[in-house]
Amino acid sequence: MSLKDLQKDVDDWAQQFNPAYWPALEQMAQLSEEIGEVARVLNRMYGHKNAKTDEEMKNLKEELVDAMFPIICIANREGINLEEAWKERMKNRLYTRDKDRYQKK
């Protein structure tokens, strides 16, 4: 799926509700919660904090998708085309401004 497809998929789901999208600060809070879950999984995978014996290890794949959802909601609510924004970011920053910033193979 393209970013455009993902945005449409989320919008199709959201449009069944009134309002379709939560207020901006609620979406930001949801995003913060989900990023915390990604951090928790990575900390258990690579950090010094082991999972408790009765605690199931959450799946990183699922947590990353959970973090994407509020980002897409925020973009849709604000009328941002993520596909265009991504292309612009890659062109202006990574392929232009930062092209010699990192050591290459």
Backbone as numpy.savetxt, mean C-alpha at the origin, in Angstrom:
# Nx Ny Nz CAx CAy CAz Cx Cy Cz
-3.02 -7.68 -13.03 -3.86 -6.49 -13.03 -2.98 -5.25 -13.03
-3.39 -4.26 -13.78 -2.70 -2.98 -13.77 -3.16 -2.16 -12.57
-2.46 -1.09 -12.29 -2.91 -0.20 -11.22 -4.29 0.36 -11.54
-4.52 0.65 -12.81 -5.84 1.14 -13.23 -6.92 0.11 -12.90
-6.64 -1.15 -13.18 -7.59 -2.23 -12.87 -7.82 -2.35 -11.36
-6.75 -2.24 -10.58 -6.89 -2.30 -9.13 -7.75 -1.16 -8.61
-7.52 0.05 -9.15 -8.32 1.19 -8.72 -9.79 1.00 -9.08
-10.05 0.45 -10.25 -11.44 0.21 -10.65 -12.07 -0.87 -9.78
-11.32 -1.91 -9.48 -11.82 -3.00 -8.64 -12.23 -2.46 -7.26
-11.37 -1.65 -6.67 -11.68 -1.06 -5.36 -12.87 -0.11 -5.48
-12.90 0.69 -6.53 -14.00 1.64 -6.69 -15.33 0.92 -6.91
-15.33 -0.14 -7.70 -16.56 -0.91 -7.90 -17.08 -1.43 -6.56
-16.18 -1.91 -5.71 -16.58 -2.40 -4.39 -17.09 -1.24 -3.52
-16.36 -0.14 -3.51 -16.68 0.98 -2.62 -17.99 1.67 -2.99
-18.34 1.68 -4.25 -19.53 2.41 -4.70 -20.84 1.82 -4.19
-20.79 0.65 -3.60 -22.02 0.07 -3.06 -22.38 0.68 -1.70
-21.48 1.51 -1.15 -21.68 2.09 0.18 -21.94 3.59 0.09
-22.53 4.13 1.15 -22.76 5.57 1.22 -22.24 6.07 2.55
-21.18 6.82 2.56 -20.37 7.27 1.42 -19.48 6.14 0.91
-19.04 6.30 -0.33 -18.22 5.26 -0.95 -16.86 5.13 -0.26
-16.30 6.24 0.17 -14.99 6.22 0.80 -15.06 6.89 2.16
-14.31 6.33 3.10 -14.25 6.91 4.44 -13.55 8.27 4.37
-13.75 9.10 5.38 -13.04 10.38 5.42 -11.52 10.18 5.39
-10.82 11.17 4.89 -9.37 11.07 4.66 -8.60 10.64 5.91
-8.91 11.20 7.06 -8.15 10.86 8.26 -8.42 9.43 8.71
-9.62 8.93 8.49 -9.90 7.52 8.80 -9.12 6.60 7.88
-9.02 6.99 6.61 -8.24 6.19 5.67 -6.76 6.20 6.05
-6.28 7.36 6.51 -4.89 7.44 6.94 -4.65 6.56 8.16
-5.60 6.54 9.07 -5.48 5.68 10.26 -5.46 4.21 9.84
-6.31 3.84 8.90 -6.33 2.46 8.42 -5.00 2.10 7.78
-4.46 3.01 6.97 -3.17 2.77 6.33 -2.07 2.60 7.38
-2.08 3.44 8.41 -1.08 3.33 9.47 -1.17 1.99 10.18
-2.39 1.54 10.45 -2.57 0.23 11.08 -1.99 -0.88 10.21
-2.28 -0.82 8.94 -1.82 -1.88 8.03 -0.30 -1.86 7.87
0.30 -0.69 7.82 1.76 -0.60 7.73 2.38 -1.18 9.00
1.73 -0.95 10.13 2.18 -1.55 11.39 2.16 -3.06 11.33
1.15 -3.63 10.68 1.08 -5.09 10.52 2.21 -5.61 9.64
2.54 -4.86 8.58 3.68 -5.25 7.73 4.95 -5.23 8.56
5.13 -4.18 9.36 6.31 -4.07 10.21 6.38 -5.22 11.20
5.26 -5.58 11.75 5.21 -6.67 12.73 5.66 -7.99 12.10
5.15 -8.28 10.91 5.53 -9.52 10.23 7.03 -9.51 9.90
7.53 -8.41 9.35 8.95 -8.33 9.00 9.83 -8.43 10.25
9.38 -7.84 11.34 10.15 -7.92 12.59 10.22 -9.36 13.09
9.15 -10.09 12.91 9.15 -11.49 13.33 9.95 -12.36 12.36
9.99 -11.96 11.11 10.75 -12.73 10.12 12.25 -12.47 10.23
12.64 -11.21 10.43 14.06 -10.84 10.33 14.61 -10.16 11.58
13.76 -9.77 12.49 14.22 -9.07 13.68 14.44 -10.00 14.85
14.59 -9.40 16.00 14.86 -10.17 17.22 13.59 -10.54 17.97
12.45 -10.14 17.46 11.19 -10.41 18.16 10.54 -11.64 17.54
10.59 -12.74 18.24 9.97 -13.97 17.75 8.47 -13.95 18.02
7.74 -14.66 17.18 6.30 -14.79 17.38 6.04 -15.62 18.63
4.99 -15.27 19.35 4.61 -16.05 20.53 4.15 -17.43 20.06
4.27 -18.41 20.91 3.93 -19.78 20.51 2.45 -19.90 20.12
1.58 -19.13 20.80 0.15 -19.23 20.48 -0.27 -18.24 19.39
0.70 -17.50 18.88 0.39 -16.50 17.87 0.79 -17.01 16.50
-0.15 -17.03 15.59 0.13 -17.48 14.24 0.88 -16.41 13.47
1.90 -16.80 12.74 2.65 -15.85 11.92 1.76 -15.36 10.79
1.59 -14.05 10.71 0.76 -13.51 9.62 1.55 -13.56 8.33
0.82 -13.64 7.26 1.41 -13.76 5.95 1.79 -12.38 5.41
3.06 -12.20 5.05 3.53 -10.92 4.53 2.76 -10.51 3.28
2.48 -11.47 2.43 1.75 -11.19 1.19 0.39 -10.56 1.50
-0.32 -11.14 2.44 -1.64 -10.61 2.82 -1.53 -9.22 3.42
-0.52 -9.01 4.26 -0.36 -7.71 4.91 0.01 -6.62 3.91
0.81 -6.95 2.92 1.15 -5.97 1.89 -0.09 -5.56 1.09
-0.92 -6.54 0.77 -2.17 -6.23 0.05 -3.10 -5.40 0.94
-3.16 -5.74 2.23 -3.97 -4.96 3.16 -3.50 -3.51 3.22
-2.19 -3.28 3.08 -1.66 -1.91 3.08 -1.96 -1.20 1.77
-2.02 -1.95 0.68 -2.33 -1.34 -0.62 -3.77 -0.82 -0.68
-4.68 -1.52 -0.03 -6.09 -1.17 -0.12 -6.37 0.27 0.31
-5.94 0.72 1.50 -6.23 2.11 1.84 -5.50 3.12 0.95
-4.34 2.75 0.43 -3.65 3.64 -0.52 -4.50 3.84 -1.75
-5.06 2.75 -2.26 -5.92 2.84 -3.44 -7.18 3.62 -3.12
-7.75 3.40 -1.94 -8.94 4.16 -1.53 -8.64 5.66 -1.48
-7.50 6.02 -0.90 -7.13 7.44 -0.82 -6.96 8.01 -2.23
-6.28 7.29 -3.09 -6.08 7.76 -4.47 -7.42 7.94 -5.18
-8.31 6.96 -5.05 -9.62 7.07 -5.69 -10.40 8.25 -5.15
-10.40 8.41 -3.84 -11.15 9.50 -3.21 -10.63 10.85 -3.69
-9.33 10.95 -3.91 -8.71 12.22 -4.31 -8.59 12.38 -5.83
-9.07 11.39 -6.57 -9.03 11.48 -8.04 -7.63 11.33 -8.62
-6.79 10.56 -7.97 -5.41 10.36 -8.43 -5.33 9.07 -9.22
-4.81 9.16 -10.43 -4.57 8.00 -11.26 -3.21 7.44 -10.87
-3.20 6.34 -10.14 -1.95 5.77 -9.64 -1.03 5.30 -10.76
-1.59 4.84 -11.84 -0.76 4.37 -12.95 0.04 5.53 -13.54
-0.61 6.66 -13.77 0.09 7.84 -14.28 1.09 8.36 -13.26
0.69 8.40 -11.99 1.58 8.88 -10.94 2.82 8.00 -10.82
2.63 6.69 -10.94 3.75 5.76 -10.87 4.74 6.00 -12.00
4.22 6.13 -13.22 5.09 6.37 -14.38 5.86 7.67 -14.22
5.19 8.70 -13.74 5.83 10.00 -13.52 6.92 9.88 -12.46
6.64 9.19 -11.39 7.61 9.00 -10.30 8.84 8.26 -10.82
8.64 7.21 -11.55 9.76 6.43 -12.06 10.61 7.28 -13.01
9.97 8.02 -13.90 10.68 8.83 -14.89 11.43 9.98 -14.24
10.74 10.74 -13.39 11.33 11.95 -12.83 12.32 11.70 -11.71
12.12 10.65 -10.97 13.01 10.42 -9.83 14.00 9.30 -10.06
13.48 8.10 -10.27 14.37 6.95 -10.29 15.22 6.86 -11.55
14.66 7.23 -12.71 15.42 7.13 -13.95 16.13 8.42 -14.32
15.83 9.51 -13.63 16.45 10.79 -13.95 17.26 11.29 -12.76
16.60 11.79 -11.75 17.28 12.40 -10.60 18.20 11.43 -9.88
17.74 10.20 -9.65 18.49 9.23 -8.84 19.22 8.17 -9.68
19.37 8.41 -10.98 19.92 7.36 -11.85 21.34 6.93 -11.46
22.12 7.82 -10.87 23.48 7.47 -10.47 23.64 7.43 -8.94
22.56 7.41 -8.24 22.59 7.48 -6.78 23.06 6.18 -6.11
22.72 5.06 -6.69 23.01 3.77 -6.07 24.06 3.02 -6.88
24.79 2.15 -6.19 25.81 1.35 -6.86 25.12 0.32 -7.76
25.56 0.28 -8.99 24.97 -0.66 -9.96 25.78 -1.94 -10.01
25.13 -2.99 -10.49 25.78 -4.29 -10.62 26.83 -4.24 -11.69
